[in-house]
Amino acid sequence: AMLAPWDAPLYIKRVWCVYELYTAVTTTDCELSIVMPSEEQESFRRSLTGSGVARAVWETIKSVQVQKAEASVDEDRKQILTLIQDEGPGFAALNQVVMRQLQVWFADTSAAHIEERLVANDFSPEVQALCVELSSLMGDLGIRDRNLQAVHFLERALQLAGNVPSSSAAAAIRCQLGQRWADLDDVLRAAREFKQAHDSYEALSMGTE
């Protein structure tokens, strides 16, 4: 599947493409690759840390509706929609499968970008915000491996937060760590992170840090 532009892919607006993606996801032994053209990859890397960009793309993906998708030939569109309704899973089920697959792809691609930035010791305010935002989005997936993936980059970010004068960045990251550990049913680790986040915020409010 080719996604371009990356922040509002035309792919999910074409009825045949959406149906094709669903078929690939649900077909045994079918290998699916979601890729971006090289110029879109560059744009993705430059833009992802913009304020609210990740959340906006997430919401765009959630808006997938095959029943509103287009086709060059309207008769083809009608036939595909009839097939989905009469012999397939129905619109709602198909939309859910496609949405989830694209969300997982976006989360993984974004996490890889964050890891690159953190490995390069980039802990700019933009990267801090993206760590928190992406962790929240990955938590929405409810997938254990993605929660663990978020824990990994959050803990790496927390190491860099020690070099930041203010503890607000660390506190925000610890809040997300607490939530991810809670989602992973590790109550003790969750409680520890929430407690440290609370202590940091309290100290900041009192002007002691």
PyRosetta script that sets phi, psi and omega in degrees:
from pyrosetta import init, pose_from_sequence

init()
pose = pose_from_sequence("AMLAPWDAPLYIKRVWCVYELYTAVTTTDCELSIVMPSEEQESFRRSLTGSGVARAVWETIKSVQVQKAEASVDEDRKQILTLIQDEGPGFAALNQVVMRQLQVWFADTSAAHIEERLVANDFSPEVQALCVELSSLMGDLGIRDRNLQAVHFLERALQLAGNVPSSSAAAAIRCQLGQRWADLDDVLRAAREFKQAHDSYEALSMGTE")
pose.set_psi(1, 131.7)
pose.set_omega(1, -179.1)
pose.set_phi(2, -105.1)
pose.set_psi(2, 119.8)
pose.set_omega(2, -178.3)
pose.set_phi(3, -106.3)
pose.set_psi(3, 116.4)
pose.set_omega(3, 177.1)
pose.set_phi(4, -160.1)
pose.set_psi(4, 138.2)
pose.set_omega(4, -12.7)
pose.set_phi(5, -64.9)
pose.set_psi(5, 153.1)
pose.set_omega(5, -170.8)
pose.set_phi(6, -63.6)
pose.set_psi(6, -29.7)
pose.set_omega(6, -176.0)
pose.set_phi(7, -90.1)
pose.set_psi(7, -7.8)
pose.set_omega(7, 177.1)
pose.set_phi(8, -158.3)
pose.set_psi(8, 65.5)
pose.set_omega(8, -171.1)
pose.set_phi(9, -61.2)
pose.set_psi(9, 130.8)
pose.set_omega(9, 176.7)
pose.set_phi(10, -64.8)
pose.set_psi(10, -24.3)
pose.set_omega(10, -177.8)
pose.set_phi(11, -53.9)
pose.set_psi(11, -40.8)
pose.set_omega(11, -175.7)
pose.set_phi(12, -84.1)
pose.set_psi(12, 4.2)
pose.set_omega(12, 177.0)
pose.set_phi(13, -106.0)
pose.set_psi(13, 0.6)
pose.set_omega(13, 179.4)
pose.set_phi(14, -107.7)
pose.set_psi(14, 125.2)
pose.set_omega(14, -171.8)
pose.set_phi(15, -60.9)
pose.set_psi(15, -41.8)
pose.set_omega(15, -179.3)
pose.set_phi(16, -66.5)
pose.set_psi(16, -38.8)
pose.set_omega(16, -179.5)
pose.set_phi(17, -64.6)
pose.set_psi(17, -42.6)
pose.set_omega(17, 179.5)
pose.set_phi(18, -64.1)
pose.set_psi(18, -43.8)
pose.set_omega(18, 179.2)
pose.set_phi(19, -65.5)
pose.set_psi(19, -38.5)
pose.set_omega(19, 178.0)
pose.set_phi(20, -61.7)
pose.set_psi(20, -43.3)
pose.set_omega(20, 179.5)
pose.set_phi(21, -64.5)
pose.set_psi(21, -43.4)
pose.set_omega(21, 177.8)
pose.set_phi(22, -59.7)
pose.set_psi(22, -45.0)
pose.set_omega(22, -178.7)
pose.set_phi(23, -61.9)
pose.set_psi(23, -41.4)
pose.set_omega(23, 179.8)
pose.set_phi(24, -64.5)
pose.set_psi(24, -41.8)
pose.set_omega(24, -178.2)
pose.set_phi(25, -65.9)
pose.set_psi(25, -37.3)
pose.set_omega(25, -172.6)
pose.set_phi(26, -96.5)
pose.set_psi(26, 1.7)
pose.set_omega(26, 179.6)
pose.set_phi(27, -96.0)
pose.set_psi(27, 125.0)
pose.set_omega(27, -179.5)
pose.set_phi(28, -61.1)
pose.set_psi(28, 136.7)
pose.set_omega(28, 177.4)
pose.set_phi(29, 66.3)
pose.set_psi(29, 15.4)
pose.set_omega(29, 175.5)
pose.set_phi(30, -92.3)
pose.set_psi(30, 123.6)
pose.set_omega(30, -178.9)
pose.set_phi(31, -92.1)
pose.set_psi(31, 120.2)
pose.set_omega(31, -177.5)
pose.set_phi(32, -107.7)
pose.set_psi(32, 131.7)
pose.set_omega(32, 175.0)
pose.set_phi(33, -123.8)
pose.set_psi(33, 130.9)
pose.set_omega(33, 175.5)
pose.set_phi(34, -110.5)
pose.set_psi(34, 121.6)
pose.set_omega(34, -173.5)
pose.set_phi(35, -132.1)
pose.set_psi(35, 162.8)
pose.set_omega(35, 174.8)
pose.set_phi(36, -123.2)
pose.set_psi(36, 145.3)
pose.set_omega(36, 171.9)
pose.set_phi(37, -58.6)
pose.set_psi(37, 156.0)
pose.set_omega(37, -175.3)
pose.set_phi(38, -56.8)
pose.set_psi(38, -39.5)
pose.set_omega(38, -179.8)
pose.set_phi(39, -67.7)
pose.set_psi(39, -31.4)
pose.set_omega(39, 177.6)
pose.set_phi(40, -72.3)
pose.set_psi(40, -35.0)
pose.set_omega(40, 176.5)
pose.set_phi(41, -60.6)
pose.set_psi(41, -42.5)
pose.set_omega(41, 179.0)
pose.set_phi(42, -65.2)
pose.set_psi(42, -43.2)
pose.set_omega(42, 178.6)
pose.set_phi(43, -62.8)
pose.set_psi(43, -39.9)
pose.set_omega(43, 177.9)
pose.set_phi(44, -58.6)
pose.set_psi(44, -48.2)
pose.set_omega(44, -177.3)
pose.set_phi(45, -65.1)
pose.set_psi(45, -37.7)
pose.set_omega(45, -178.6)
pose.set_phi(46, -73.1)
pose.set_psi(46, -35.8)
pose.set_omega(46, -168.9)
pose.set_phi(47, -95.1)
pose.set_psi(47, -21.0)
pose.set_omega(47, -169.1)
pose.set_phi(48, -58.9)
pose.set_psi(48, -34.2)
pose.set_omega(48, -177.9)
pose.set_phi(49, -82.0)
pose.set_psi(49, 3.2)
pose.set_omega(49, 176.1)
pose.set_phi(50, -65.9)
pose.set_psi(50, 149.9)
pose.set_omega(50, -176.9)
pose.set_phi(51, -58.4)
pose.set_psi(51, 119.3)
pose.set_omega(51, 175.7)
pose.set_phi(52, 76.7)
pose.set_psi(52, 2.2)
pose.set_omega(52, -175.7)
pose.set_phi(53, -64.5)
pose.set_psi(53, -47.1)
pose.set_omega(53, -178.0)
pose.set_phi(54, -59.6)
pose.set_psi(54, -44.8)
pose.set_omega(54, 179.8)
pose.set_phi(55, -63.9)
pose.set_psi(55, -39.0)
pose.set_omega(55, -179.8)
pose.set_phi(56, -64.0)
pose.set_psi(56, -42.8)
pose.set_omega(56, 178.5)
pose.set_phi(57, -65.2)
pose.set_psi(57, -41.0)
pose.set_omega(57, 178.6)
pose.set_phi(58, -57.4)
pose.set_psi(58, -43.5)
pose.set_omega(58, -179.9)
pose.set_phi(59, -68.7)
pose.set_psi(59, -34.7)
pose.set_omega(59, 176.5)
pose.set_phi(60, -62.0)
pose.set_psi(60, -44.0)
pose.set_omega(60, 178.6)
pose.set_phi(61, -62.5)
pose.set_psi(61, -39.9)
pose.set_omega(61, -179.0)
pose.set_phi(62, -66.6)
pose.set_psi(62, -16.0)
pose.set_omega(62, -177.2)
pose.set_phi(63, -87.8)
pose.set_psi(63, 6.0)
pose.set_omega(63, 179.8)
pose.set_phi(64, -55.7)
pose.set_psi(64, 124.4)
pose.set_omega(64, 176.4)
pose.set_phi(65, -141.9)
pose.set_psi(65, 101.6)
pose.set_omega(65, -176.6)
pose.set_phi(66, -60.2)
pose.set_psi(66, -31.6)
pose.set_omega(66, -178.0)
pose.set_phi(67, -67.4)
pose.set_psi(67, -16.1)
pose.set_omega(67, 178.1)
pose.set_phi(68, -107.0)
pose.set_psi(68, 1.6)
pose.set_omega(68, -179.6)
pose.set_phi(69, -72.1)
pose.set_psi(69, 162.2)
pose.set_omega(69, -173.8)
pose.set_phi(70, -109.1)
pose.set_psi(70, 169.4)
pose.set_omega(70, 174.9)
pose.set_phi(71, -150.5)
pose.set_psi(71, 153.8)
pose.set_omega(71, 179.9)
pose.set_phi(72, -64.7)
pose.set_psi(72, -35.8)
pose.set_omega(72, 179.1)
pose.set_phi(73, -114.9)
pose.set_psi(73, 118.4)
pose.set_omega(73, -173.9)
pose.set_phi(74, -61.8)
pose.set_psi(74, -32.7)
pose.set_omega(74, 179.3)
pose.set_phi(75, -64.5)
pose.set_psi(75, -37.2)
pose.set_omega(75, 176.7)
pose.set_phi(76, -63.3)
pose.set_psi(76, -42.0)
pose.set_omega(76, 178.8)
pose.set_phi(77, -59.4)
pose.set_psi(77, -46.4)
pose.set_omega(77, -178.8)
pose.set_phi(78, -62.7)
pose.set_psi(78, -39.8)
pose.set_omega(78, -179.0)
pose.set_phi(79, -66.1)
pose.set_psi(79, -42.1)
pose.set_omega(79, 179.8)
pose.set_phi(80, -65.5)
pose.set_psi(80, -43.4)
pose.set_omega(80, 179.4)
pose.set_phi(81, -64.7)
pose.set_psi(81, -37.5)
pose.set_omega(81, 176.5)
pose.set_phi(82, -64.4)
pose.set_psi(82, -41.7)
pose.set_omega(82, 178.5)
pose.set_phi(83, -61.0)
pose.set_psi(83, -43.5)
pose.set_omega(83, -179.6)
pose.set_phi(84, -63.2)
pose.set_psi(84, -42.3)
pose.set_omega(84, -177.7)
pose.set_phi(85, -75.4)
pose.set_psi(85, -43.2)
pose.set_omega(85, -172.6)
pose.set_phi(86, -86.1)
pose.set_psi(86, -37.4)
pose.set_omega(86, -175.5)
pose.set_phi(87, -119.3)
pose.set_psi(87, -11.1)
pose.set_omega(87, -177.3)
pose.set_phi(88, -104.9)
pose.set_psi(88, -156.7)
pose.set_omega(88, -173.0)
pose.set_phi(89, -83.3)
pose.set_psi(89, -9.5)
pose.set_omega(89, -171.5)
pose.set_phi(90, 92.0)
pose.set_psi(90, 161.0)
pose.set_omega(90, -174.7)
pose.set_phi(91, -62.3)
pose.set_psi(91, -48.3)
pose.set_omega(91, -174.2)
pose.set_phi(92, -61.6)
pose.set_psi(92, -46.0)
pose.set_omega(92, -178.5)
pose.set_phi(93, -66.1)
pose.set_psi(93, -42.6)
pose.set_omega(93, 179.0)
pose.set_phi(94, -63.6)
pose.set_psi(94, -45.0)
pose.set_omega(94, 179.8)
pose.set_phi(95, -59.3)
pose.set_psi(95, -39.7)
pose.set_omega(95, -178.7)
pose.set_phi(96, -64.5)
pose.set_psi(96, -43.7)
pose.set_omega(96, -179.7)
pose.set_phi(97, -63.8)
pose.set_psi(97, -46.1)
pose.set_omega(97, -179.1)
pose.set_phi(98, -65.6)
pose.set_psi(98, -45.2)
pose.set_omega(98, 179.5)
pose.set_phi(99, -57.9)
pose.set_psi(99, -47.1)
pose.set_omega(99, -177.0)
pose.set_phi(100, -64.7)
pose.set_psi(100, -40.4)
pose.set_omega(100, 179.1)
pose.set_phi(101, -62.4)
pose.set_psi(101, -42.7)
pose.set_omega(101, 179.8)
pose.set_phi(102, -70.0)
pose.set_psi(102, -35.0)
pose.set_omega(102, 176.6)
pose.set_phi(103, -64.7)
pose.set_psi(103, -42.5)
pose.set_omega(103, 178.2)
pose.set_phi(104, -62.6)
pose.set_psi(104, -43.5)
pose.set_omega(104, 178.0)
pose.set_phi(105, -60.3)
pose.set_psi(105, -46.8)
pose.set_omega(105, -178.4)
pose.set_phi(106, -64.3)
pose.set_psi(106, -42.1)
pose.set_omega(106, 179.5)
pose.set_phi(107, -62.4)
pose.set_psi(107, -45.7)
pose.set_omega(107, -179.0)
pose.set_phi(108, -65.3)
pose.set_psi(108, -43.2)
pose.set_omega(108, -179.2)
pose.set_phi(109, -65.6)
pose.set_psi(109, -40.8)
pose.set_omega(109, 179.2)
pose.set_phi(110, -68.3)
pose.set_psi(110, -40.5)
pose.set_omega(110, 179.1)
pose.set_phi(111, -62.7)
pose.set_psi(111, -40.1)
pose.set_omega(111, 178.3)
pose.set_phi(112, -62.0)
pose.set_psi(112, -38.7)
pose.set_omega(112, 178.7)
pose.set_phi(113, -65.9)
pose.set_psi(113, -43.3)
pose.set_omega(113, 178.4)
pose.set_phi(114, -60.7)
pose.set_psi(114, -44.8)
pose.set_omega(114, -179.9)
pose.set_phi(115, -57.6)
pose.set_psi(115, -42.7)
pose.set_omega(115, 179.0)
pose.set_phi(116, -60.3)
pose.set_psi(116, -43.8)
pose.set_omega(116, -178.2)
pose.set_phi(117, -66.8)
pose.set_psi(117, -41.4)
pose.set_omega(117, -178.5)
pose.set_phi(118, -69.7)
pose.set_psi(118, -38.2)
pose.set_omega(118, 177.5)
pose.set_phi(119, -61.4)
pose.set_psi(119, -32.6)
pose.set_omega(119, 178.0)
pose.set_phi(120, -83.2)
pose.set_psi(120, 11.7)
pose.set_omega(120, 179.7)
pose.set_phi(121, 61.6)
pose.set_psi(121, 30.5)
pose.set_omega(121, 176.6)
pose.set_phi(122, -89.7)
pose.set_psi(122, 108.8)
pose.set_omega(122, 177.3)
pose.set_phi(123, -126.7)
pose.set_psi(123, 46.0)
pose.set_omega(123, 178.2)
pose.set_phi(124, -67.0)
pose.set_psi(124, 161.6)
pose.set_omega(124, 178.2)
pose.set_phi(125, -54.6)
pose.set_psi(125, -33.6)
pose.set_omega(125, -179.8)
pose.set_phi(126, -67.0)
pose.set_psi(126, -41.4)
pose.set_omega(126, 179.1)
pose.set_phi(127, -68.7)
pose.set_psi(127, -39.3)
pose.set_omega(127, 176.5)
pose.set_phi(128, -57.3)
pose.set_psi(128, -48.0)
pose.set_omega(128, -178.5)
pose.set_phi(129, -63.6)
pose.set_psi(129, -39.3)
pose.set_omega(129, -179.4)
pose.set_phi(130, -67.9)
pose.set_psi(130, -37.6)
pose.set_omega(130, 176.6)
pose.set_phi(131, -57.0)
pose.set_psi(131, -47.0)
pose.set_omega(131, -178.2)
pose.set_phi(132, -67.2)
pose.set_psi(132, -45.2)
pose.set_omega(132, -177.0)
pose.set_phi(133, -66.1)
pose.set_psi(133, -45.4)
pose.set_omega(133, -177.7)
pose.set_phi(134, -68.0)
pose.set_psi(134, -36.9)
pose.set_omega(134, 176.4)
pose.set_phi(135, -58.5)
pose.set_psi(135, -43.6)
pose.set_omega(135, 178.7)
pose.set_phi(136, -61.8)
pose.set_psi(136, -42.9)
pose.set_omega(136, 179.6)
pose.set_phi(137, -65.4)
pose.set_psi(137, -40.8)
pose.set_omega(137, 179.7)
pose.set_phi(138, -66.9)
pose.set_psi(138, -32.6)
pose.set_omega(138, 175.0)
pose.set_phi(139, -63.7)
pose.set_psi(139, -34.5)
pose.set_omega(139, 179.0)
pose.set_phi(140, -61.4)
pose.set_psi(140, -26.7)
pose.set_omega(140, -178.7)
pose.set_phi(141, -67.9)
pose.set_psi(141, -29.8)
pose.set_omega(141, -179.5)
pose.set_phi(142, 67.8)
pose.set_psi(142, 28.6)
pose.set_omega(142, -179.6)
pose.set_phi(143, -109.4)
pose.set_psi(143, 125.8)
pose.set_omega(143, -175.3)
pose.set_phi(144, -55.3)
pose.set_psi(144, -47.3)
pose.set_omega(144, -177.7)
pose.set_phi(145, -61.2)
pose.set_psi(145, -35.2)
pose.set_omega(145, -179.4)
pose.set_phi(146, -74.7)
pose.set_psi(146, -32.5)
pose.set_omega(146, 173.3)
pose.set_phi(147, -64.4)
pose.set_psi(147, -40.5)
pose.set_omega(147, 177.9)
pose.set_phi(148, -66.2)
pose.set_psi(148, -37.2)
pose.set_omega(148, 178.0)
pose.set_phi(149, -62.9)
pose.set_psi(149, -41.8)
pose.set_omega(149, 177.9)
pose.set_phi(150, -64.9)
pose.set_psi(150, -41.1)
pose.set_omega(150, 177.3)
pose.set_phi(151, -57.3)
pose.set_psi(151, -40.9)
pose.set_omega(151, -177.4)
pose.set_phi(152, -61.9)
pose.set_psi(152, -49.7)
pose.set_omega(152, -177.3)
pose.set_phi(153, -76.5)
pose.set_psi(153, -26.7)
pose.set_omega(153, 176.2)
pose.set_phi(154, -67.6)
pose.set_psi(154, -40.7)
pose.set_omega(154, 179.3)
pose.set_phi(155, -67.8)
pose.set_psi(155, -35.5)
pose.set_omega(155, 175.4)
pose.set_phi(156, -65.7)
pose.set_psi(156, -40.5)
pose.set_omega(156, 178.6)
pose.set_phi(157, -64.6)
pose.set_psi(157, -37.0)
pose.set_omega(157, -179.3)
pose.set_phi(158, -64.1)
pose.set_psi(158, -33.6)
pose.set_omega(158, 176.4)
pose.set_phi(159, -62.9)
pose.set_psi(159, -40.6)
pose.set_omega(159, 179.4)
pose.set_phi(160, -72.9)
pose.set_psi(160, -28.1)
pose.set_omega(160, -178.7)
pose.set_phi(161, -62.4)
pose.set_psi(161, -22.0)
pose.set_omega(161, 178.0)
pose.set_phi(162, -64.4)
pose.set_psi(162, -18.4)
pose.set_omega(162, 179.8)
pose.set_phi(163, -93.5)
pose.set_psi(163, 0.8)
pose.set_omega(163, -178.4)
pose.set_phi(164, -98.8)
pose.set_psi(164, 127.5)
pose.set_omega(164, -176.0)
pose.set_phi(165, -54.3)
pose.set_psi(165, -45.8)
pose.set_omega(165, -179.9)
pose.set_phi(166, -83.0)
pose.set_psi(166, 145.6)
pose.set_omega(166, 179.4)
pose.set_phi(167, -93.3)
pose.set_psi(167, 3.6)
pose.set_omega(167, -177.8)
pose.set_phi(168, -63.6)
pose.set_psi(168, -36.8)
pose.set_omega(168, 178.7)
pose.set_phi(169, -64.0)
pose.set_psi(169, -45.7)
pose.set_omega(169, 179.4)
pose.set_phi(170, -63.4)
pose.set_psi(170, -38.8)
pose.set_omega(170, -179.6)
pose.set_phi(171, -63.1)
pose.set_psi(171, -43.5)
pose.set_omega(171, 179.7)
pose.set_phi(172, -64.1)
pose.set_psi(172, -39.7)
pose.set_omega(172, 179.1)
pose.set_phi(173, -68.1)
pose.set_psi(173, -39.7)
pose.set_omega(173, 178.5)
pose.set_phi(174, -64.5)
pose.set_psi(174, -35.5)
pose.set_omega(174, 175.8)
pose.set_phi(175, -59.0)
pose.set_psi(175, -44.8)
pose.set_omega(175, 179.0)
pose.set_phi(176, -67.1)
pose.set_psi(176, -39.5)
pose.set_omega(176, 176.7)
pose.set_phi(177, -60.3)
pose.set_psi(177, -41.7)
pose.set_omega(177, 177.8)
pose.set_phi(178, -59.9)
pose.set_psi(178, -42.5)
pose.set_omega(178, -179.7)
pose.set_phi(179, -67.3)
pose.set_psi(179, -41.3)
pose.set_omega(179, -179.9)
pose.set_phi(180, -65.2)
pose.set_psi(180, -42.2)
pose.set_omega(180, 177.9)
pose.set_phi(181, -65.0)
pose.set_psi(181, -35.4)
pose.set_omega(181, 176.7)
pose.set_phi(182, -63.8)
pose.set_psi(182, -42.2)
pose.set_omega(182, 178.2)
pose.set_phi(183, -64.5)
pose.set_psi(183, -26.0)
pose.set_omega(183, 178.5)
pose.set_phi(184, -90.3)
pose.set_psi(184, 7.0)
pose.set_omega(184, 178.1)
pose.set_phi(185, 64.4)
pose.set_psi(185, 24.9)
pose.set_omega(185, 174.7)
pose.set_phi(186, -100.4)
pose.set_psi(186, 85.7)
pose.set_omega(186, -172.3)
pose.set_phi(187, -64.3)
pose.set_psi(187, -39.4)
pose.set_omega(187, -177.1)
pose.set_phi(188, -65.1)
pose.set_psi(188, -46.1)
pose.set_omega(188, 178.8)
pose.set_phi(189, -65.6)
pose.set_psi(189, -38.9)
pose.set_omega(189, 178.6)
pose.set_phi(190, -60.9)
pose.set_psi(190, -47.0)
pose.set_omega(190, -179.3)
pose.set_phi(191, -61.7)
pose.set_psi(191, -39.8)
pose.set_omega(191, -179.7)
pose.set_phi(192, -63.1)
pose.set_psi(192, -44.5)
pose.set_omega(192, -178.3)
pose.set_phi(193, -68.5)
pose.set_psi(193, -40.8)
pose.set_omega(193, 178.7)
pose.set_phi(194, -63.5)
pose.set_psi(194, -39.8)
pose.set_omega(194, 179.5)
pose.set_phi(195, -63.2)
pose.set_psi(195, -45.5)
pose.set_omega(195, -179.0)
pose.set_phi(196, -67.1)
pose.set_psi(196, -36.5)
pose.set_omega(196, 176.8)
pose.set_phi(197, -63.9)
pose.set_psi(197, -43.9)
pose.set_omega(197, 178.6)
pose.set_phi(198, -60.5)
pose.set_psi(198, -44.8)
pose.set_omega(198, -179.4)
pose.set_phi(199, -62.5)
pose.set_psi(199, -39.6)
pose.set_omega(199, 179.9)
pose.set_phi(200, -66.3)
pose.set_psi(200, -45.6)
pose.set_omega(200, 179.6)
pose.set_phi(201, -63.1)
pose.set_psi(201, -39.5)
pose.set_omega(201, 179.9)
pose.set_phi(202, -64.5)
pose.set_psi(202, -42.5)
pose.set_omega(202, 178.9)
pose.set_phi(203, -64.3)
pose.set_psi(203, -39.4)
pose.set_omega(203, 178.8)
pose.set_phi(204, -63.8)
pose.set_psi(204, -42.6)
pose.set_omega(204, -178.3)
pose.set_phi(205, -65.2)
pose.set_psi(205, -26.4)
pose.set_omega(205, 179.5)
pose.set_phi(206, -91.1)
pose.set_psi(206, -3.7)
pose.set_omega(206, 178.1)
pose.set_phi(207, 73.5)
pose.set_psi(207, 24.9)
pose.set_omega(207, -178.9)
pose.set_phi(208, -96.1)
pose.set_psi(208, -2.4)
pose.set_omega(208, 176.3)
pose.set_phi(209, -128.3)
pose.dump_pdb("model.pdb")
